[in-house]
């Protein structure tokens, strides 16, 4: 063998130990066999799902009922006006003490199409078909401005026999929790039954101490399920 090398190394003429380093055999090769290398394992293939690609996992934070709700009515107010049928949808009708307390602005705070309900104002959209569903809820994007502690903005879902308040919002001072004025929020209200009703209406209202109390709505939708 060659010094400094294991026994299984070939110490023949071509080995780095030098020519004839095998000793006594005229430079003959060693009969010690080379070791058999360990076999390289084949990588485990990715699982193949028959009948199509692998299922898509549920997005993080997705609601359990996200696949059951469908939108039966939605308005972003870009083509709506109070009391006018301009988009083929349900007409927004003033429903407060003064008709002037419900308006739709073409632009507000950088957003196109925003409904403004102020003071004691309200507006409703009637005639939304709910014959094929049993439960509904509202979704909205909104901002509150200049509300005093006792002022309140509300959302109602109504049928022929009943009108349900599904959400109410007020402003809290910074650091006290709750919603703050002059900030946009996206909310989903509680759900209510509309079973056996043919149509429903969605109503937004403001109960403020002065005409400076504003409820600005950028998007309003009615979602329902069976």
C-alpha positions, 0 to 999 in steps of 0.5 A: 500500500502507499503511505497516507492512502487507504488500502483500497487505493491502486498503488500502480504506475499511474497512482500519485505515489509514484512509479513502481510504488507497489514494491516487489512486484515490478510495479504490478497493480494491486488486486484490492477491488475498488469499493462499490459506490452507494446508489443514488436514490431517485427523487420522490415524484410530485403526486399526480391528481387524476382528473385535473390539477391539484386542488387549490388551497383555501385562501388564508382568512377566507370566510367559511360561507364565502362560497355560498353568498352571491350578490343580488344587488350592487351600486358603486354610484358612478352612474346613479342619481337620487330619484333617477333611473340611470343604470337600470337598477333600483332607483334610490329614493329619499326617505328622510325628513328632508329630501336634500339630506340625501345626495350622490356626488360625482366625485368625493375624496378622490373617489368617483360616485359617492352617496352622502346621507346627512343630518336626519337623511335616508335613502332606499333602493326598493324592488330587489328580487329575493324570491330564490334566497332565504338570507341576506346581508349588506356590504359597504364601503363608507366614511363618517364625518363630523359625528358627535358621540350620540350621532349614528349611521345605520343600514337596514334590510327590509321586506314587506313585513319587517325592517331590520337594522343590520348595522349601525356606526358611530365615531370614536376618538382616536385611541378609544377603539371603534371607528374614527371619522374621516377614514374609509371602512369596508364592512359586512353587516349581520345577515337577516332572513328574507324567507318567503319575501318576493322583494327587499329594499336596502336602506341607509340613514343618518341620525345626527344632531346637525347637518354637518354629520355625514355618512358617505358611501362609496359602494353598497351591495346586497348579498344573499344565499339559500 
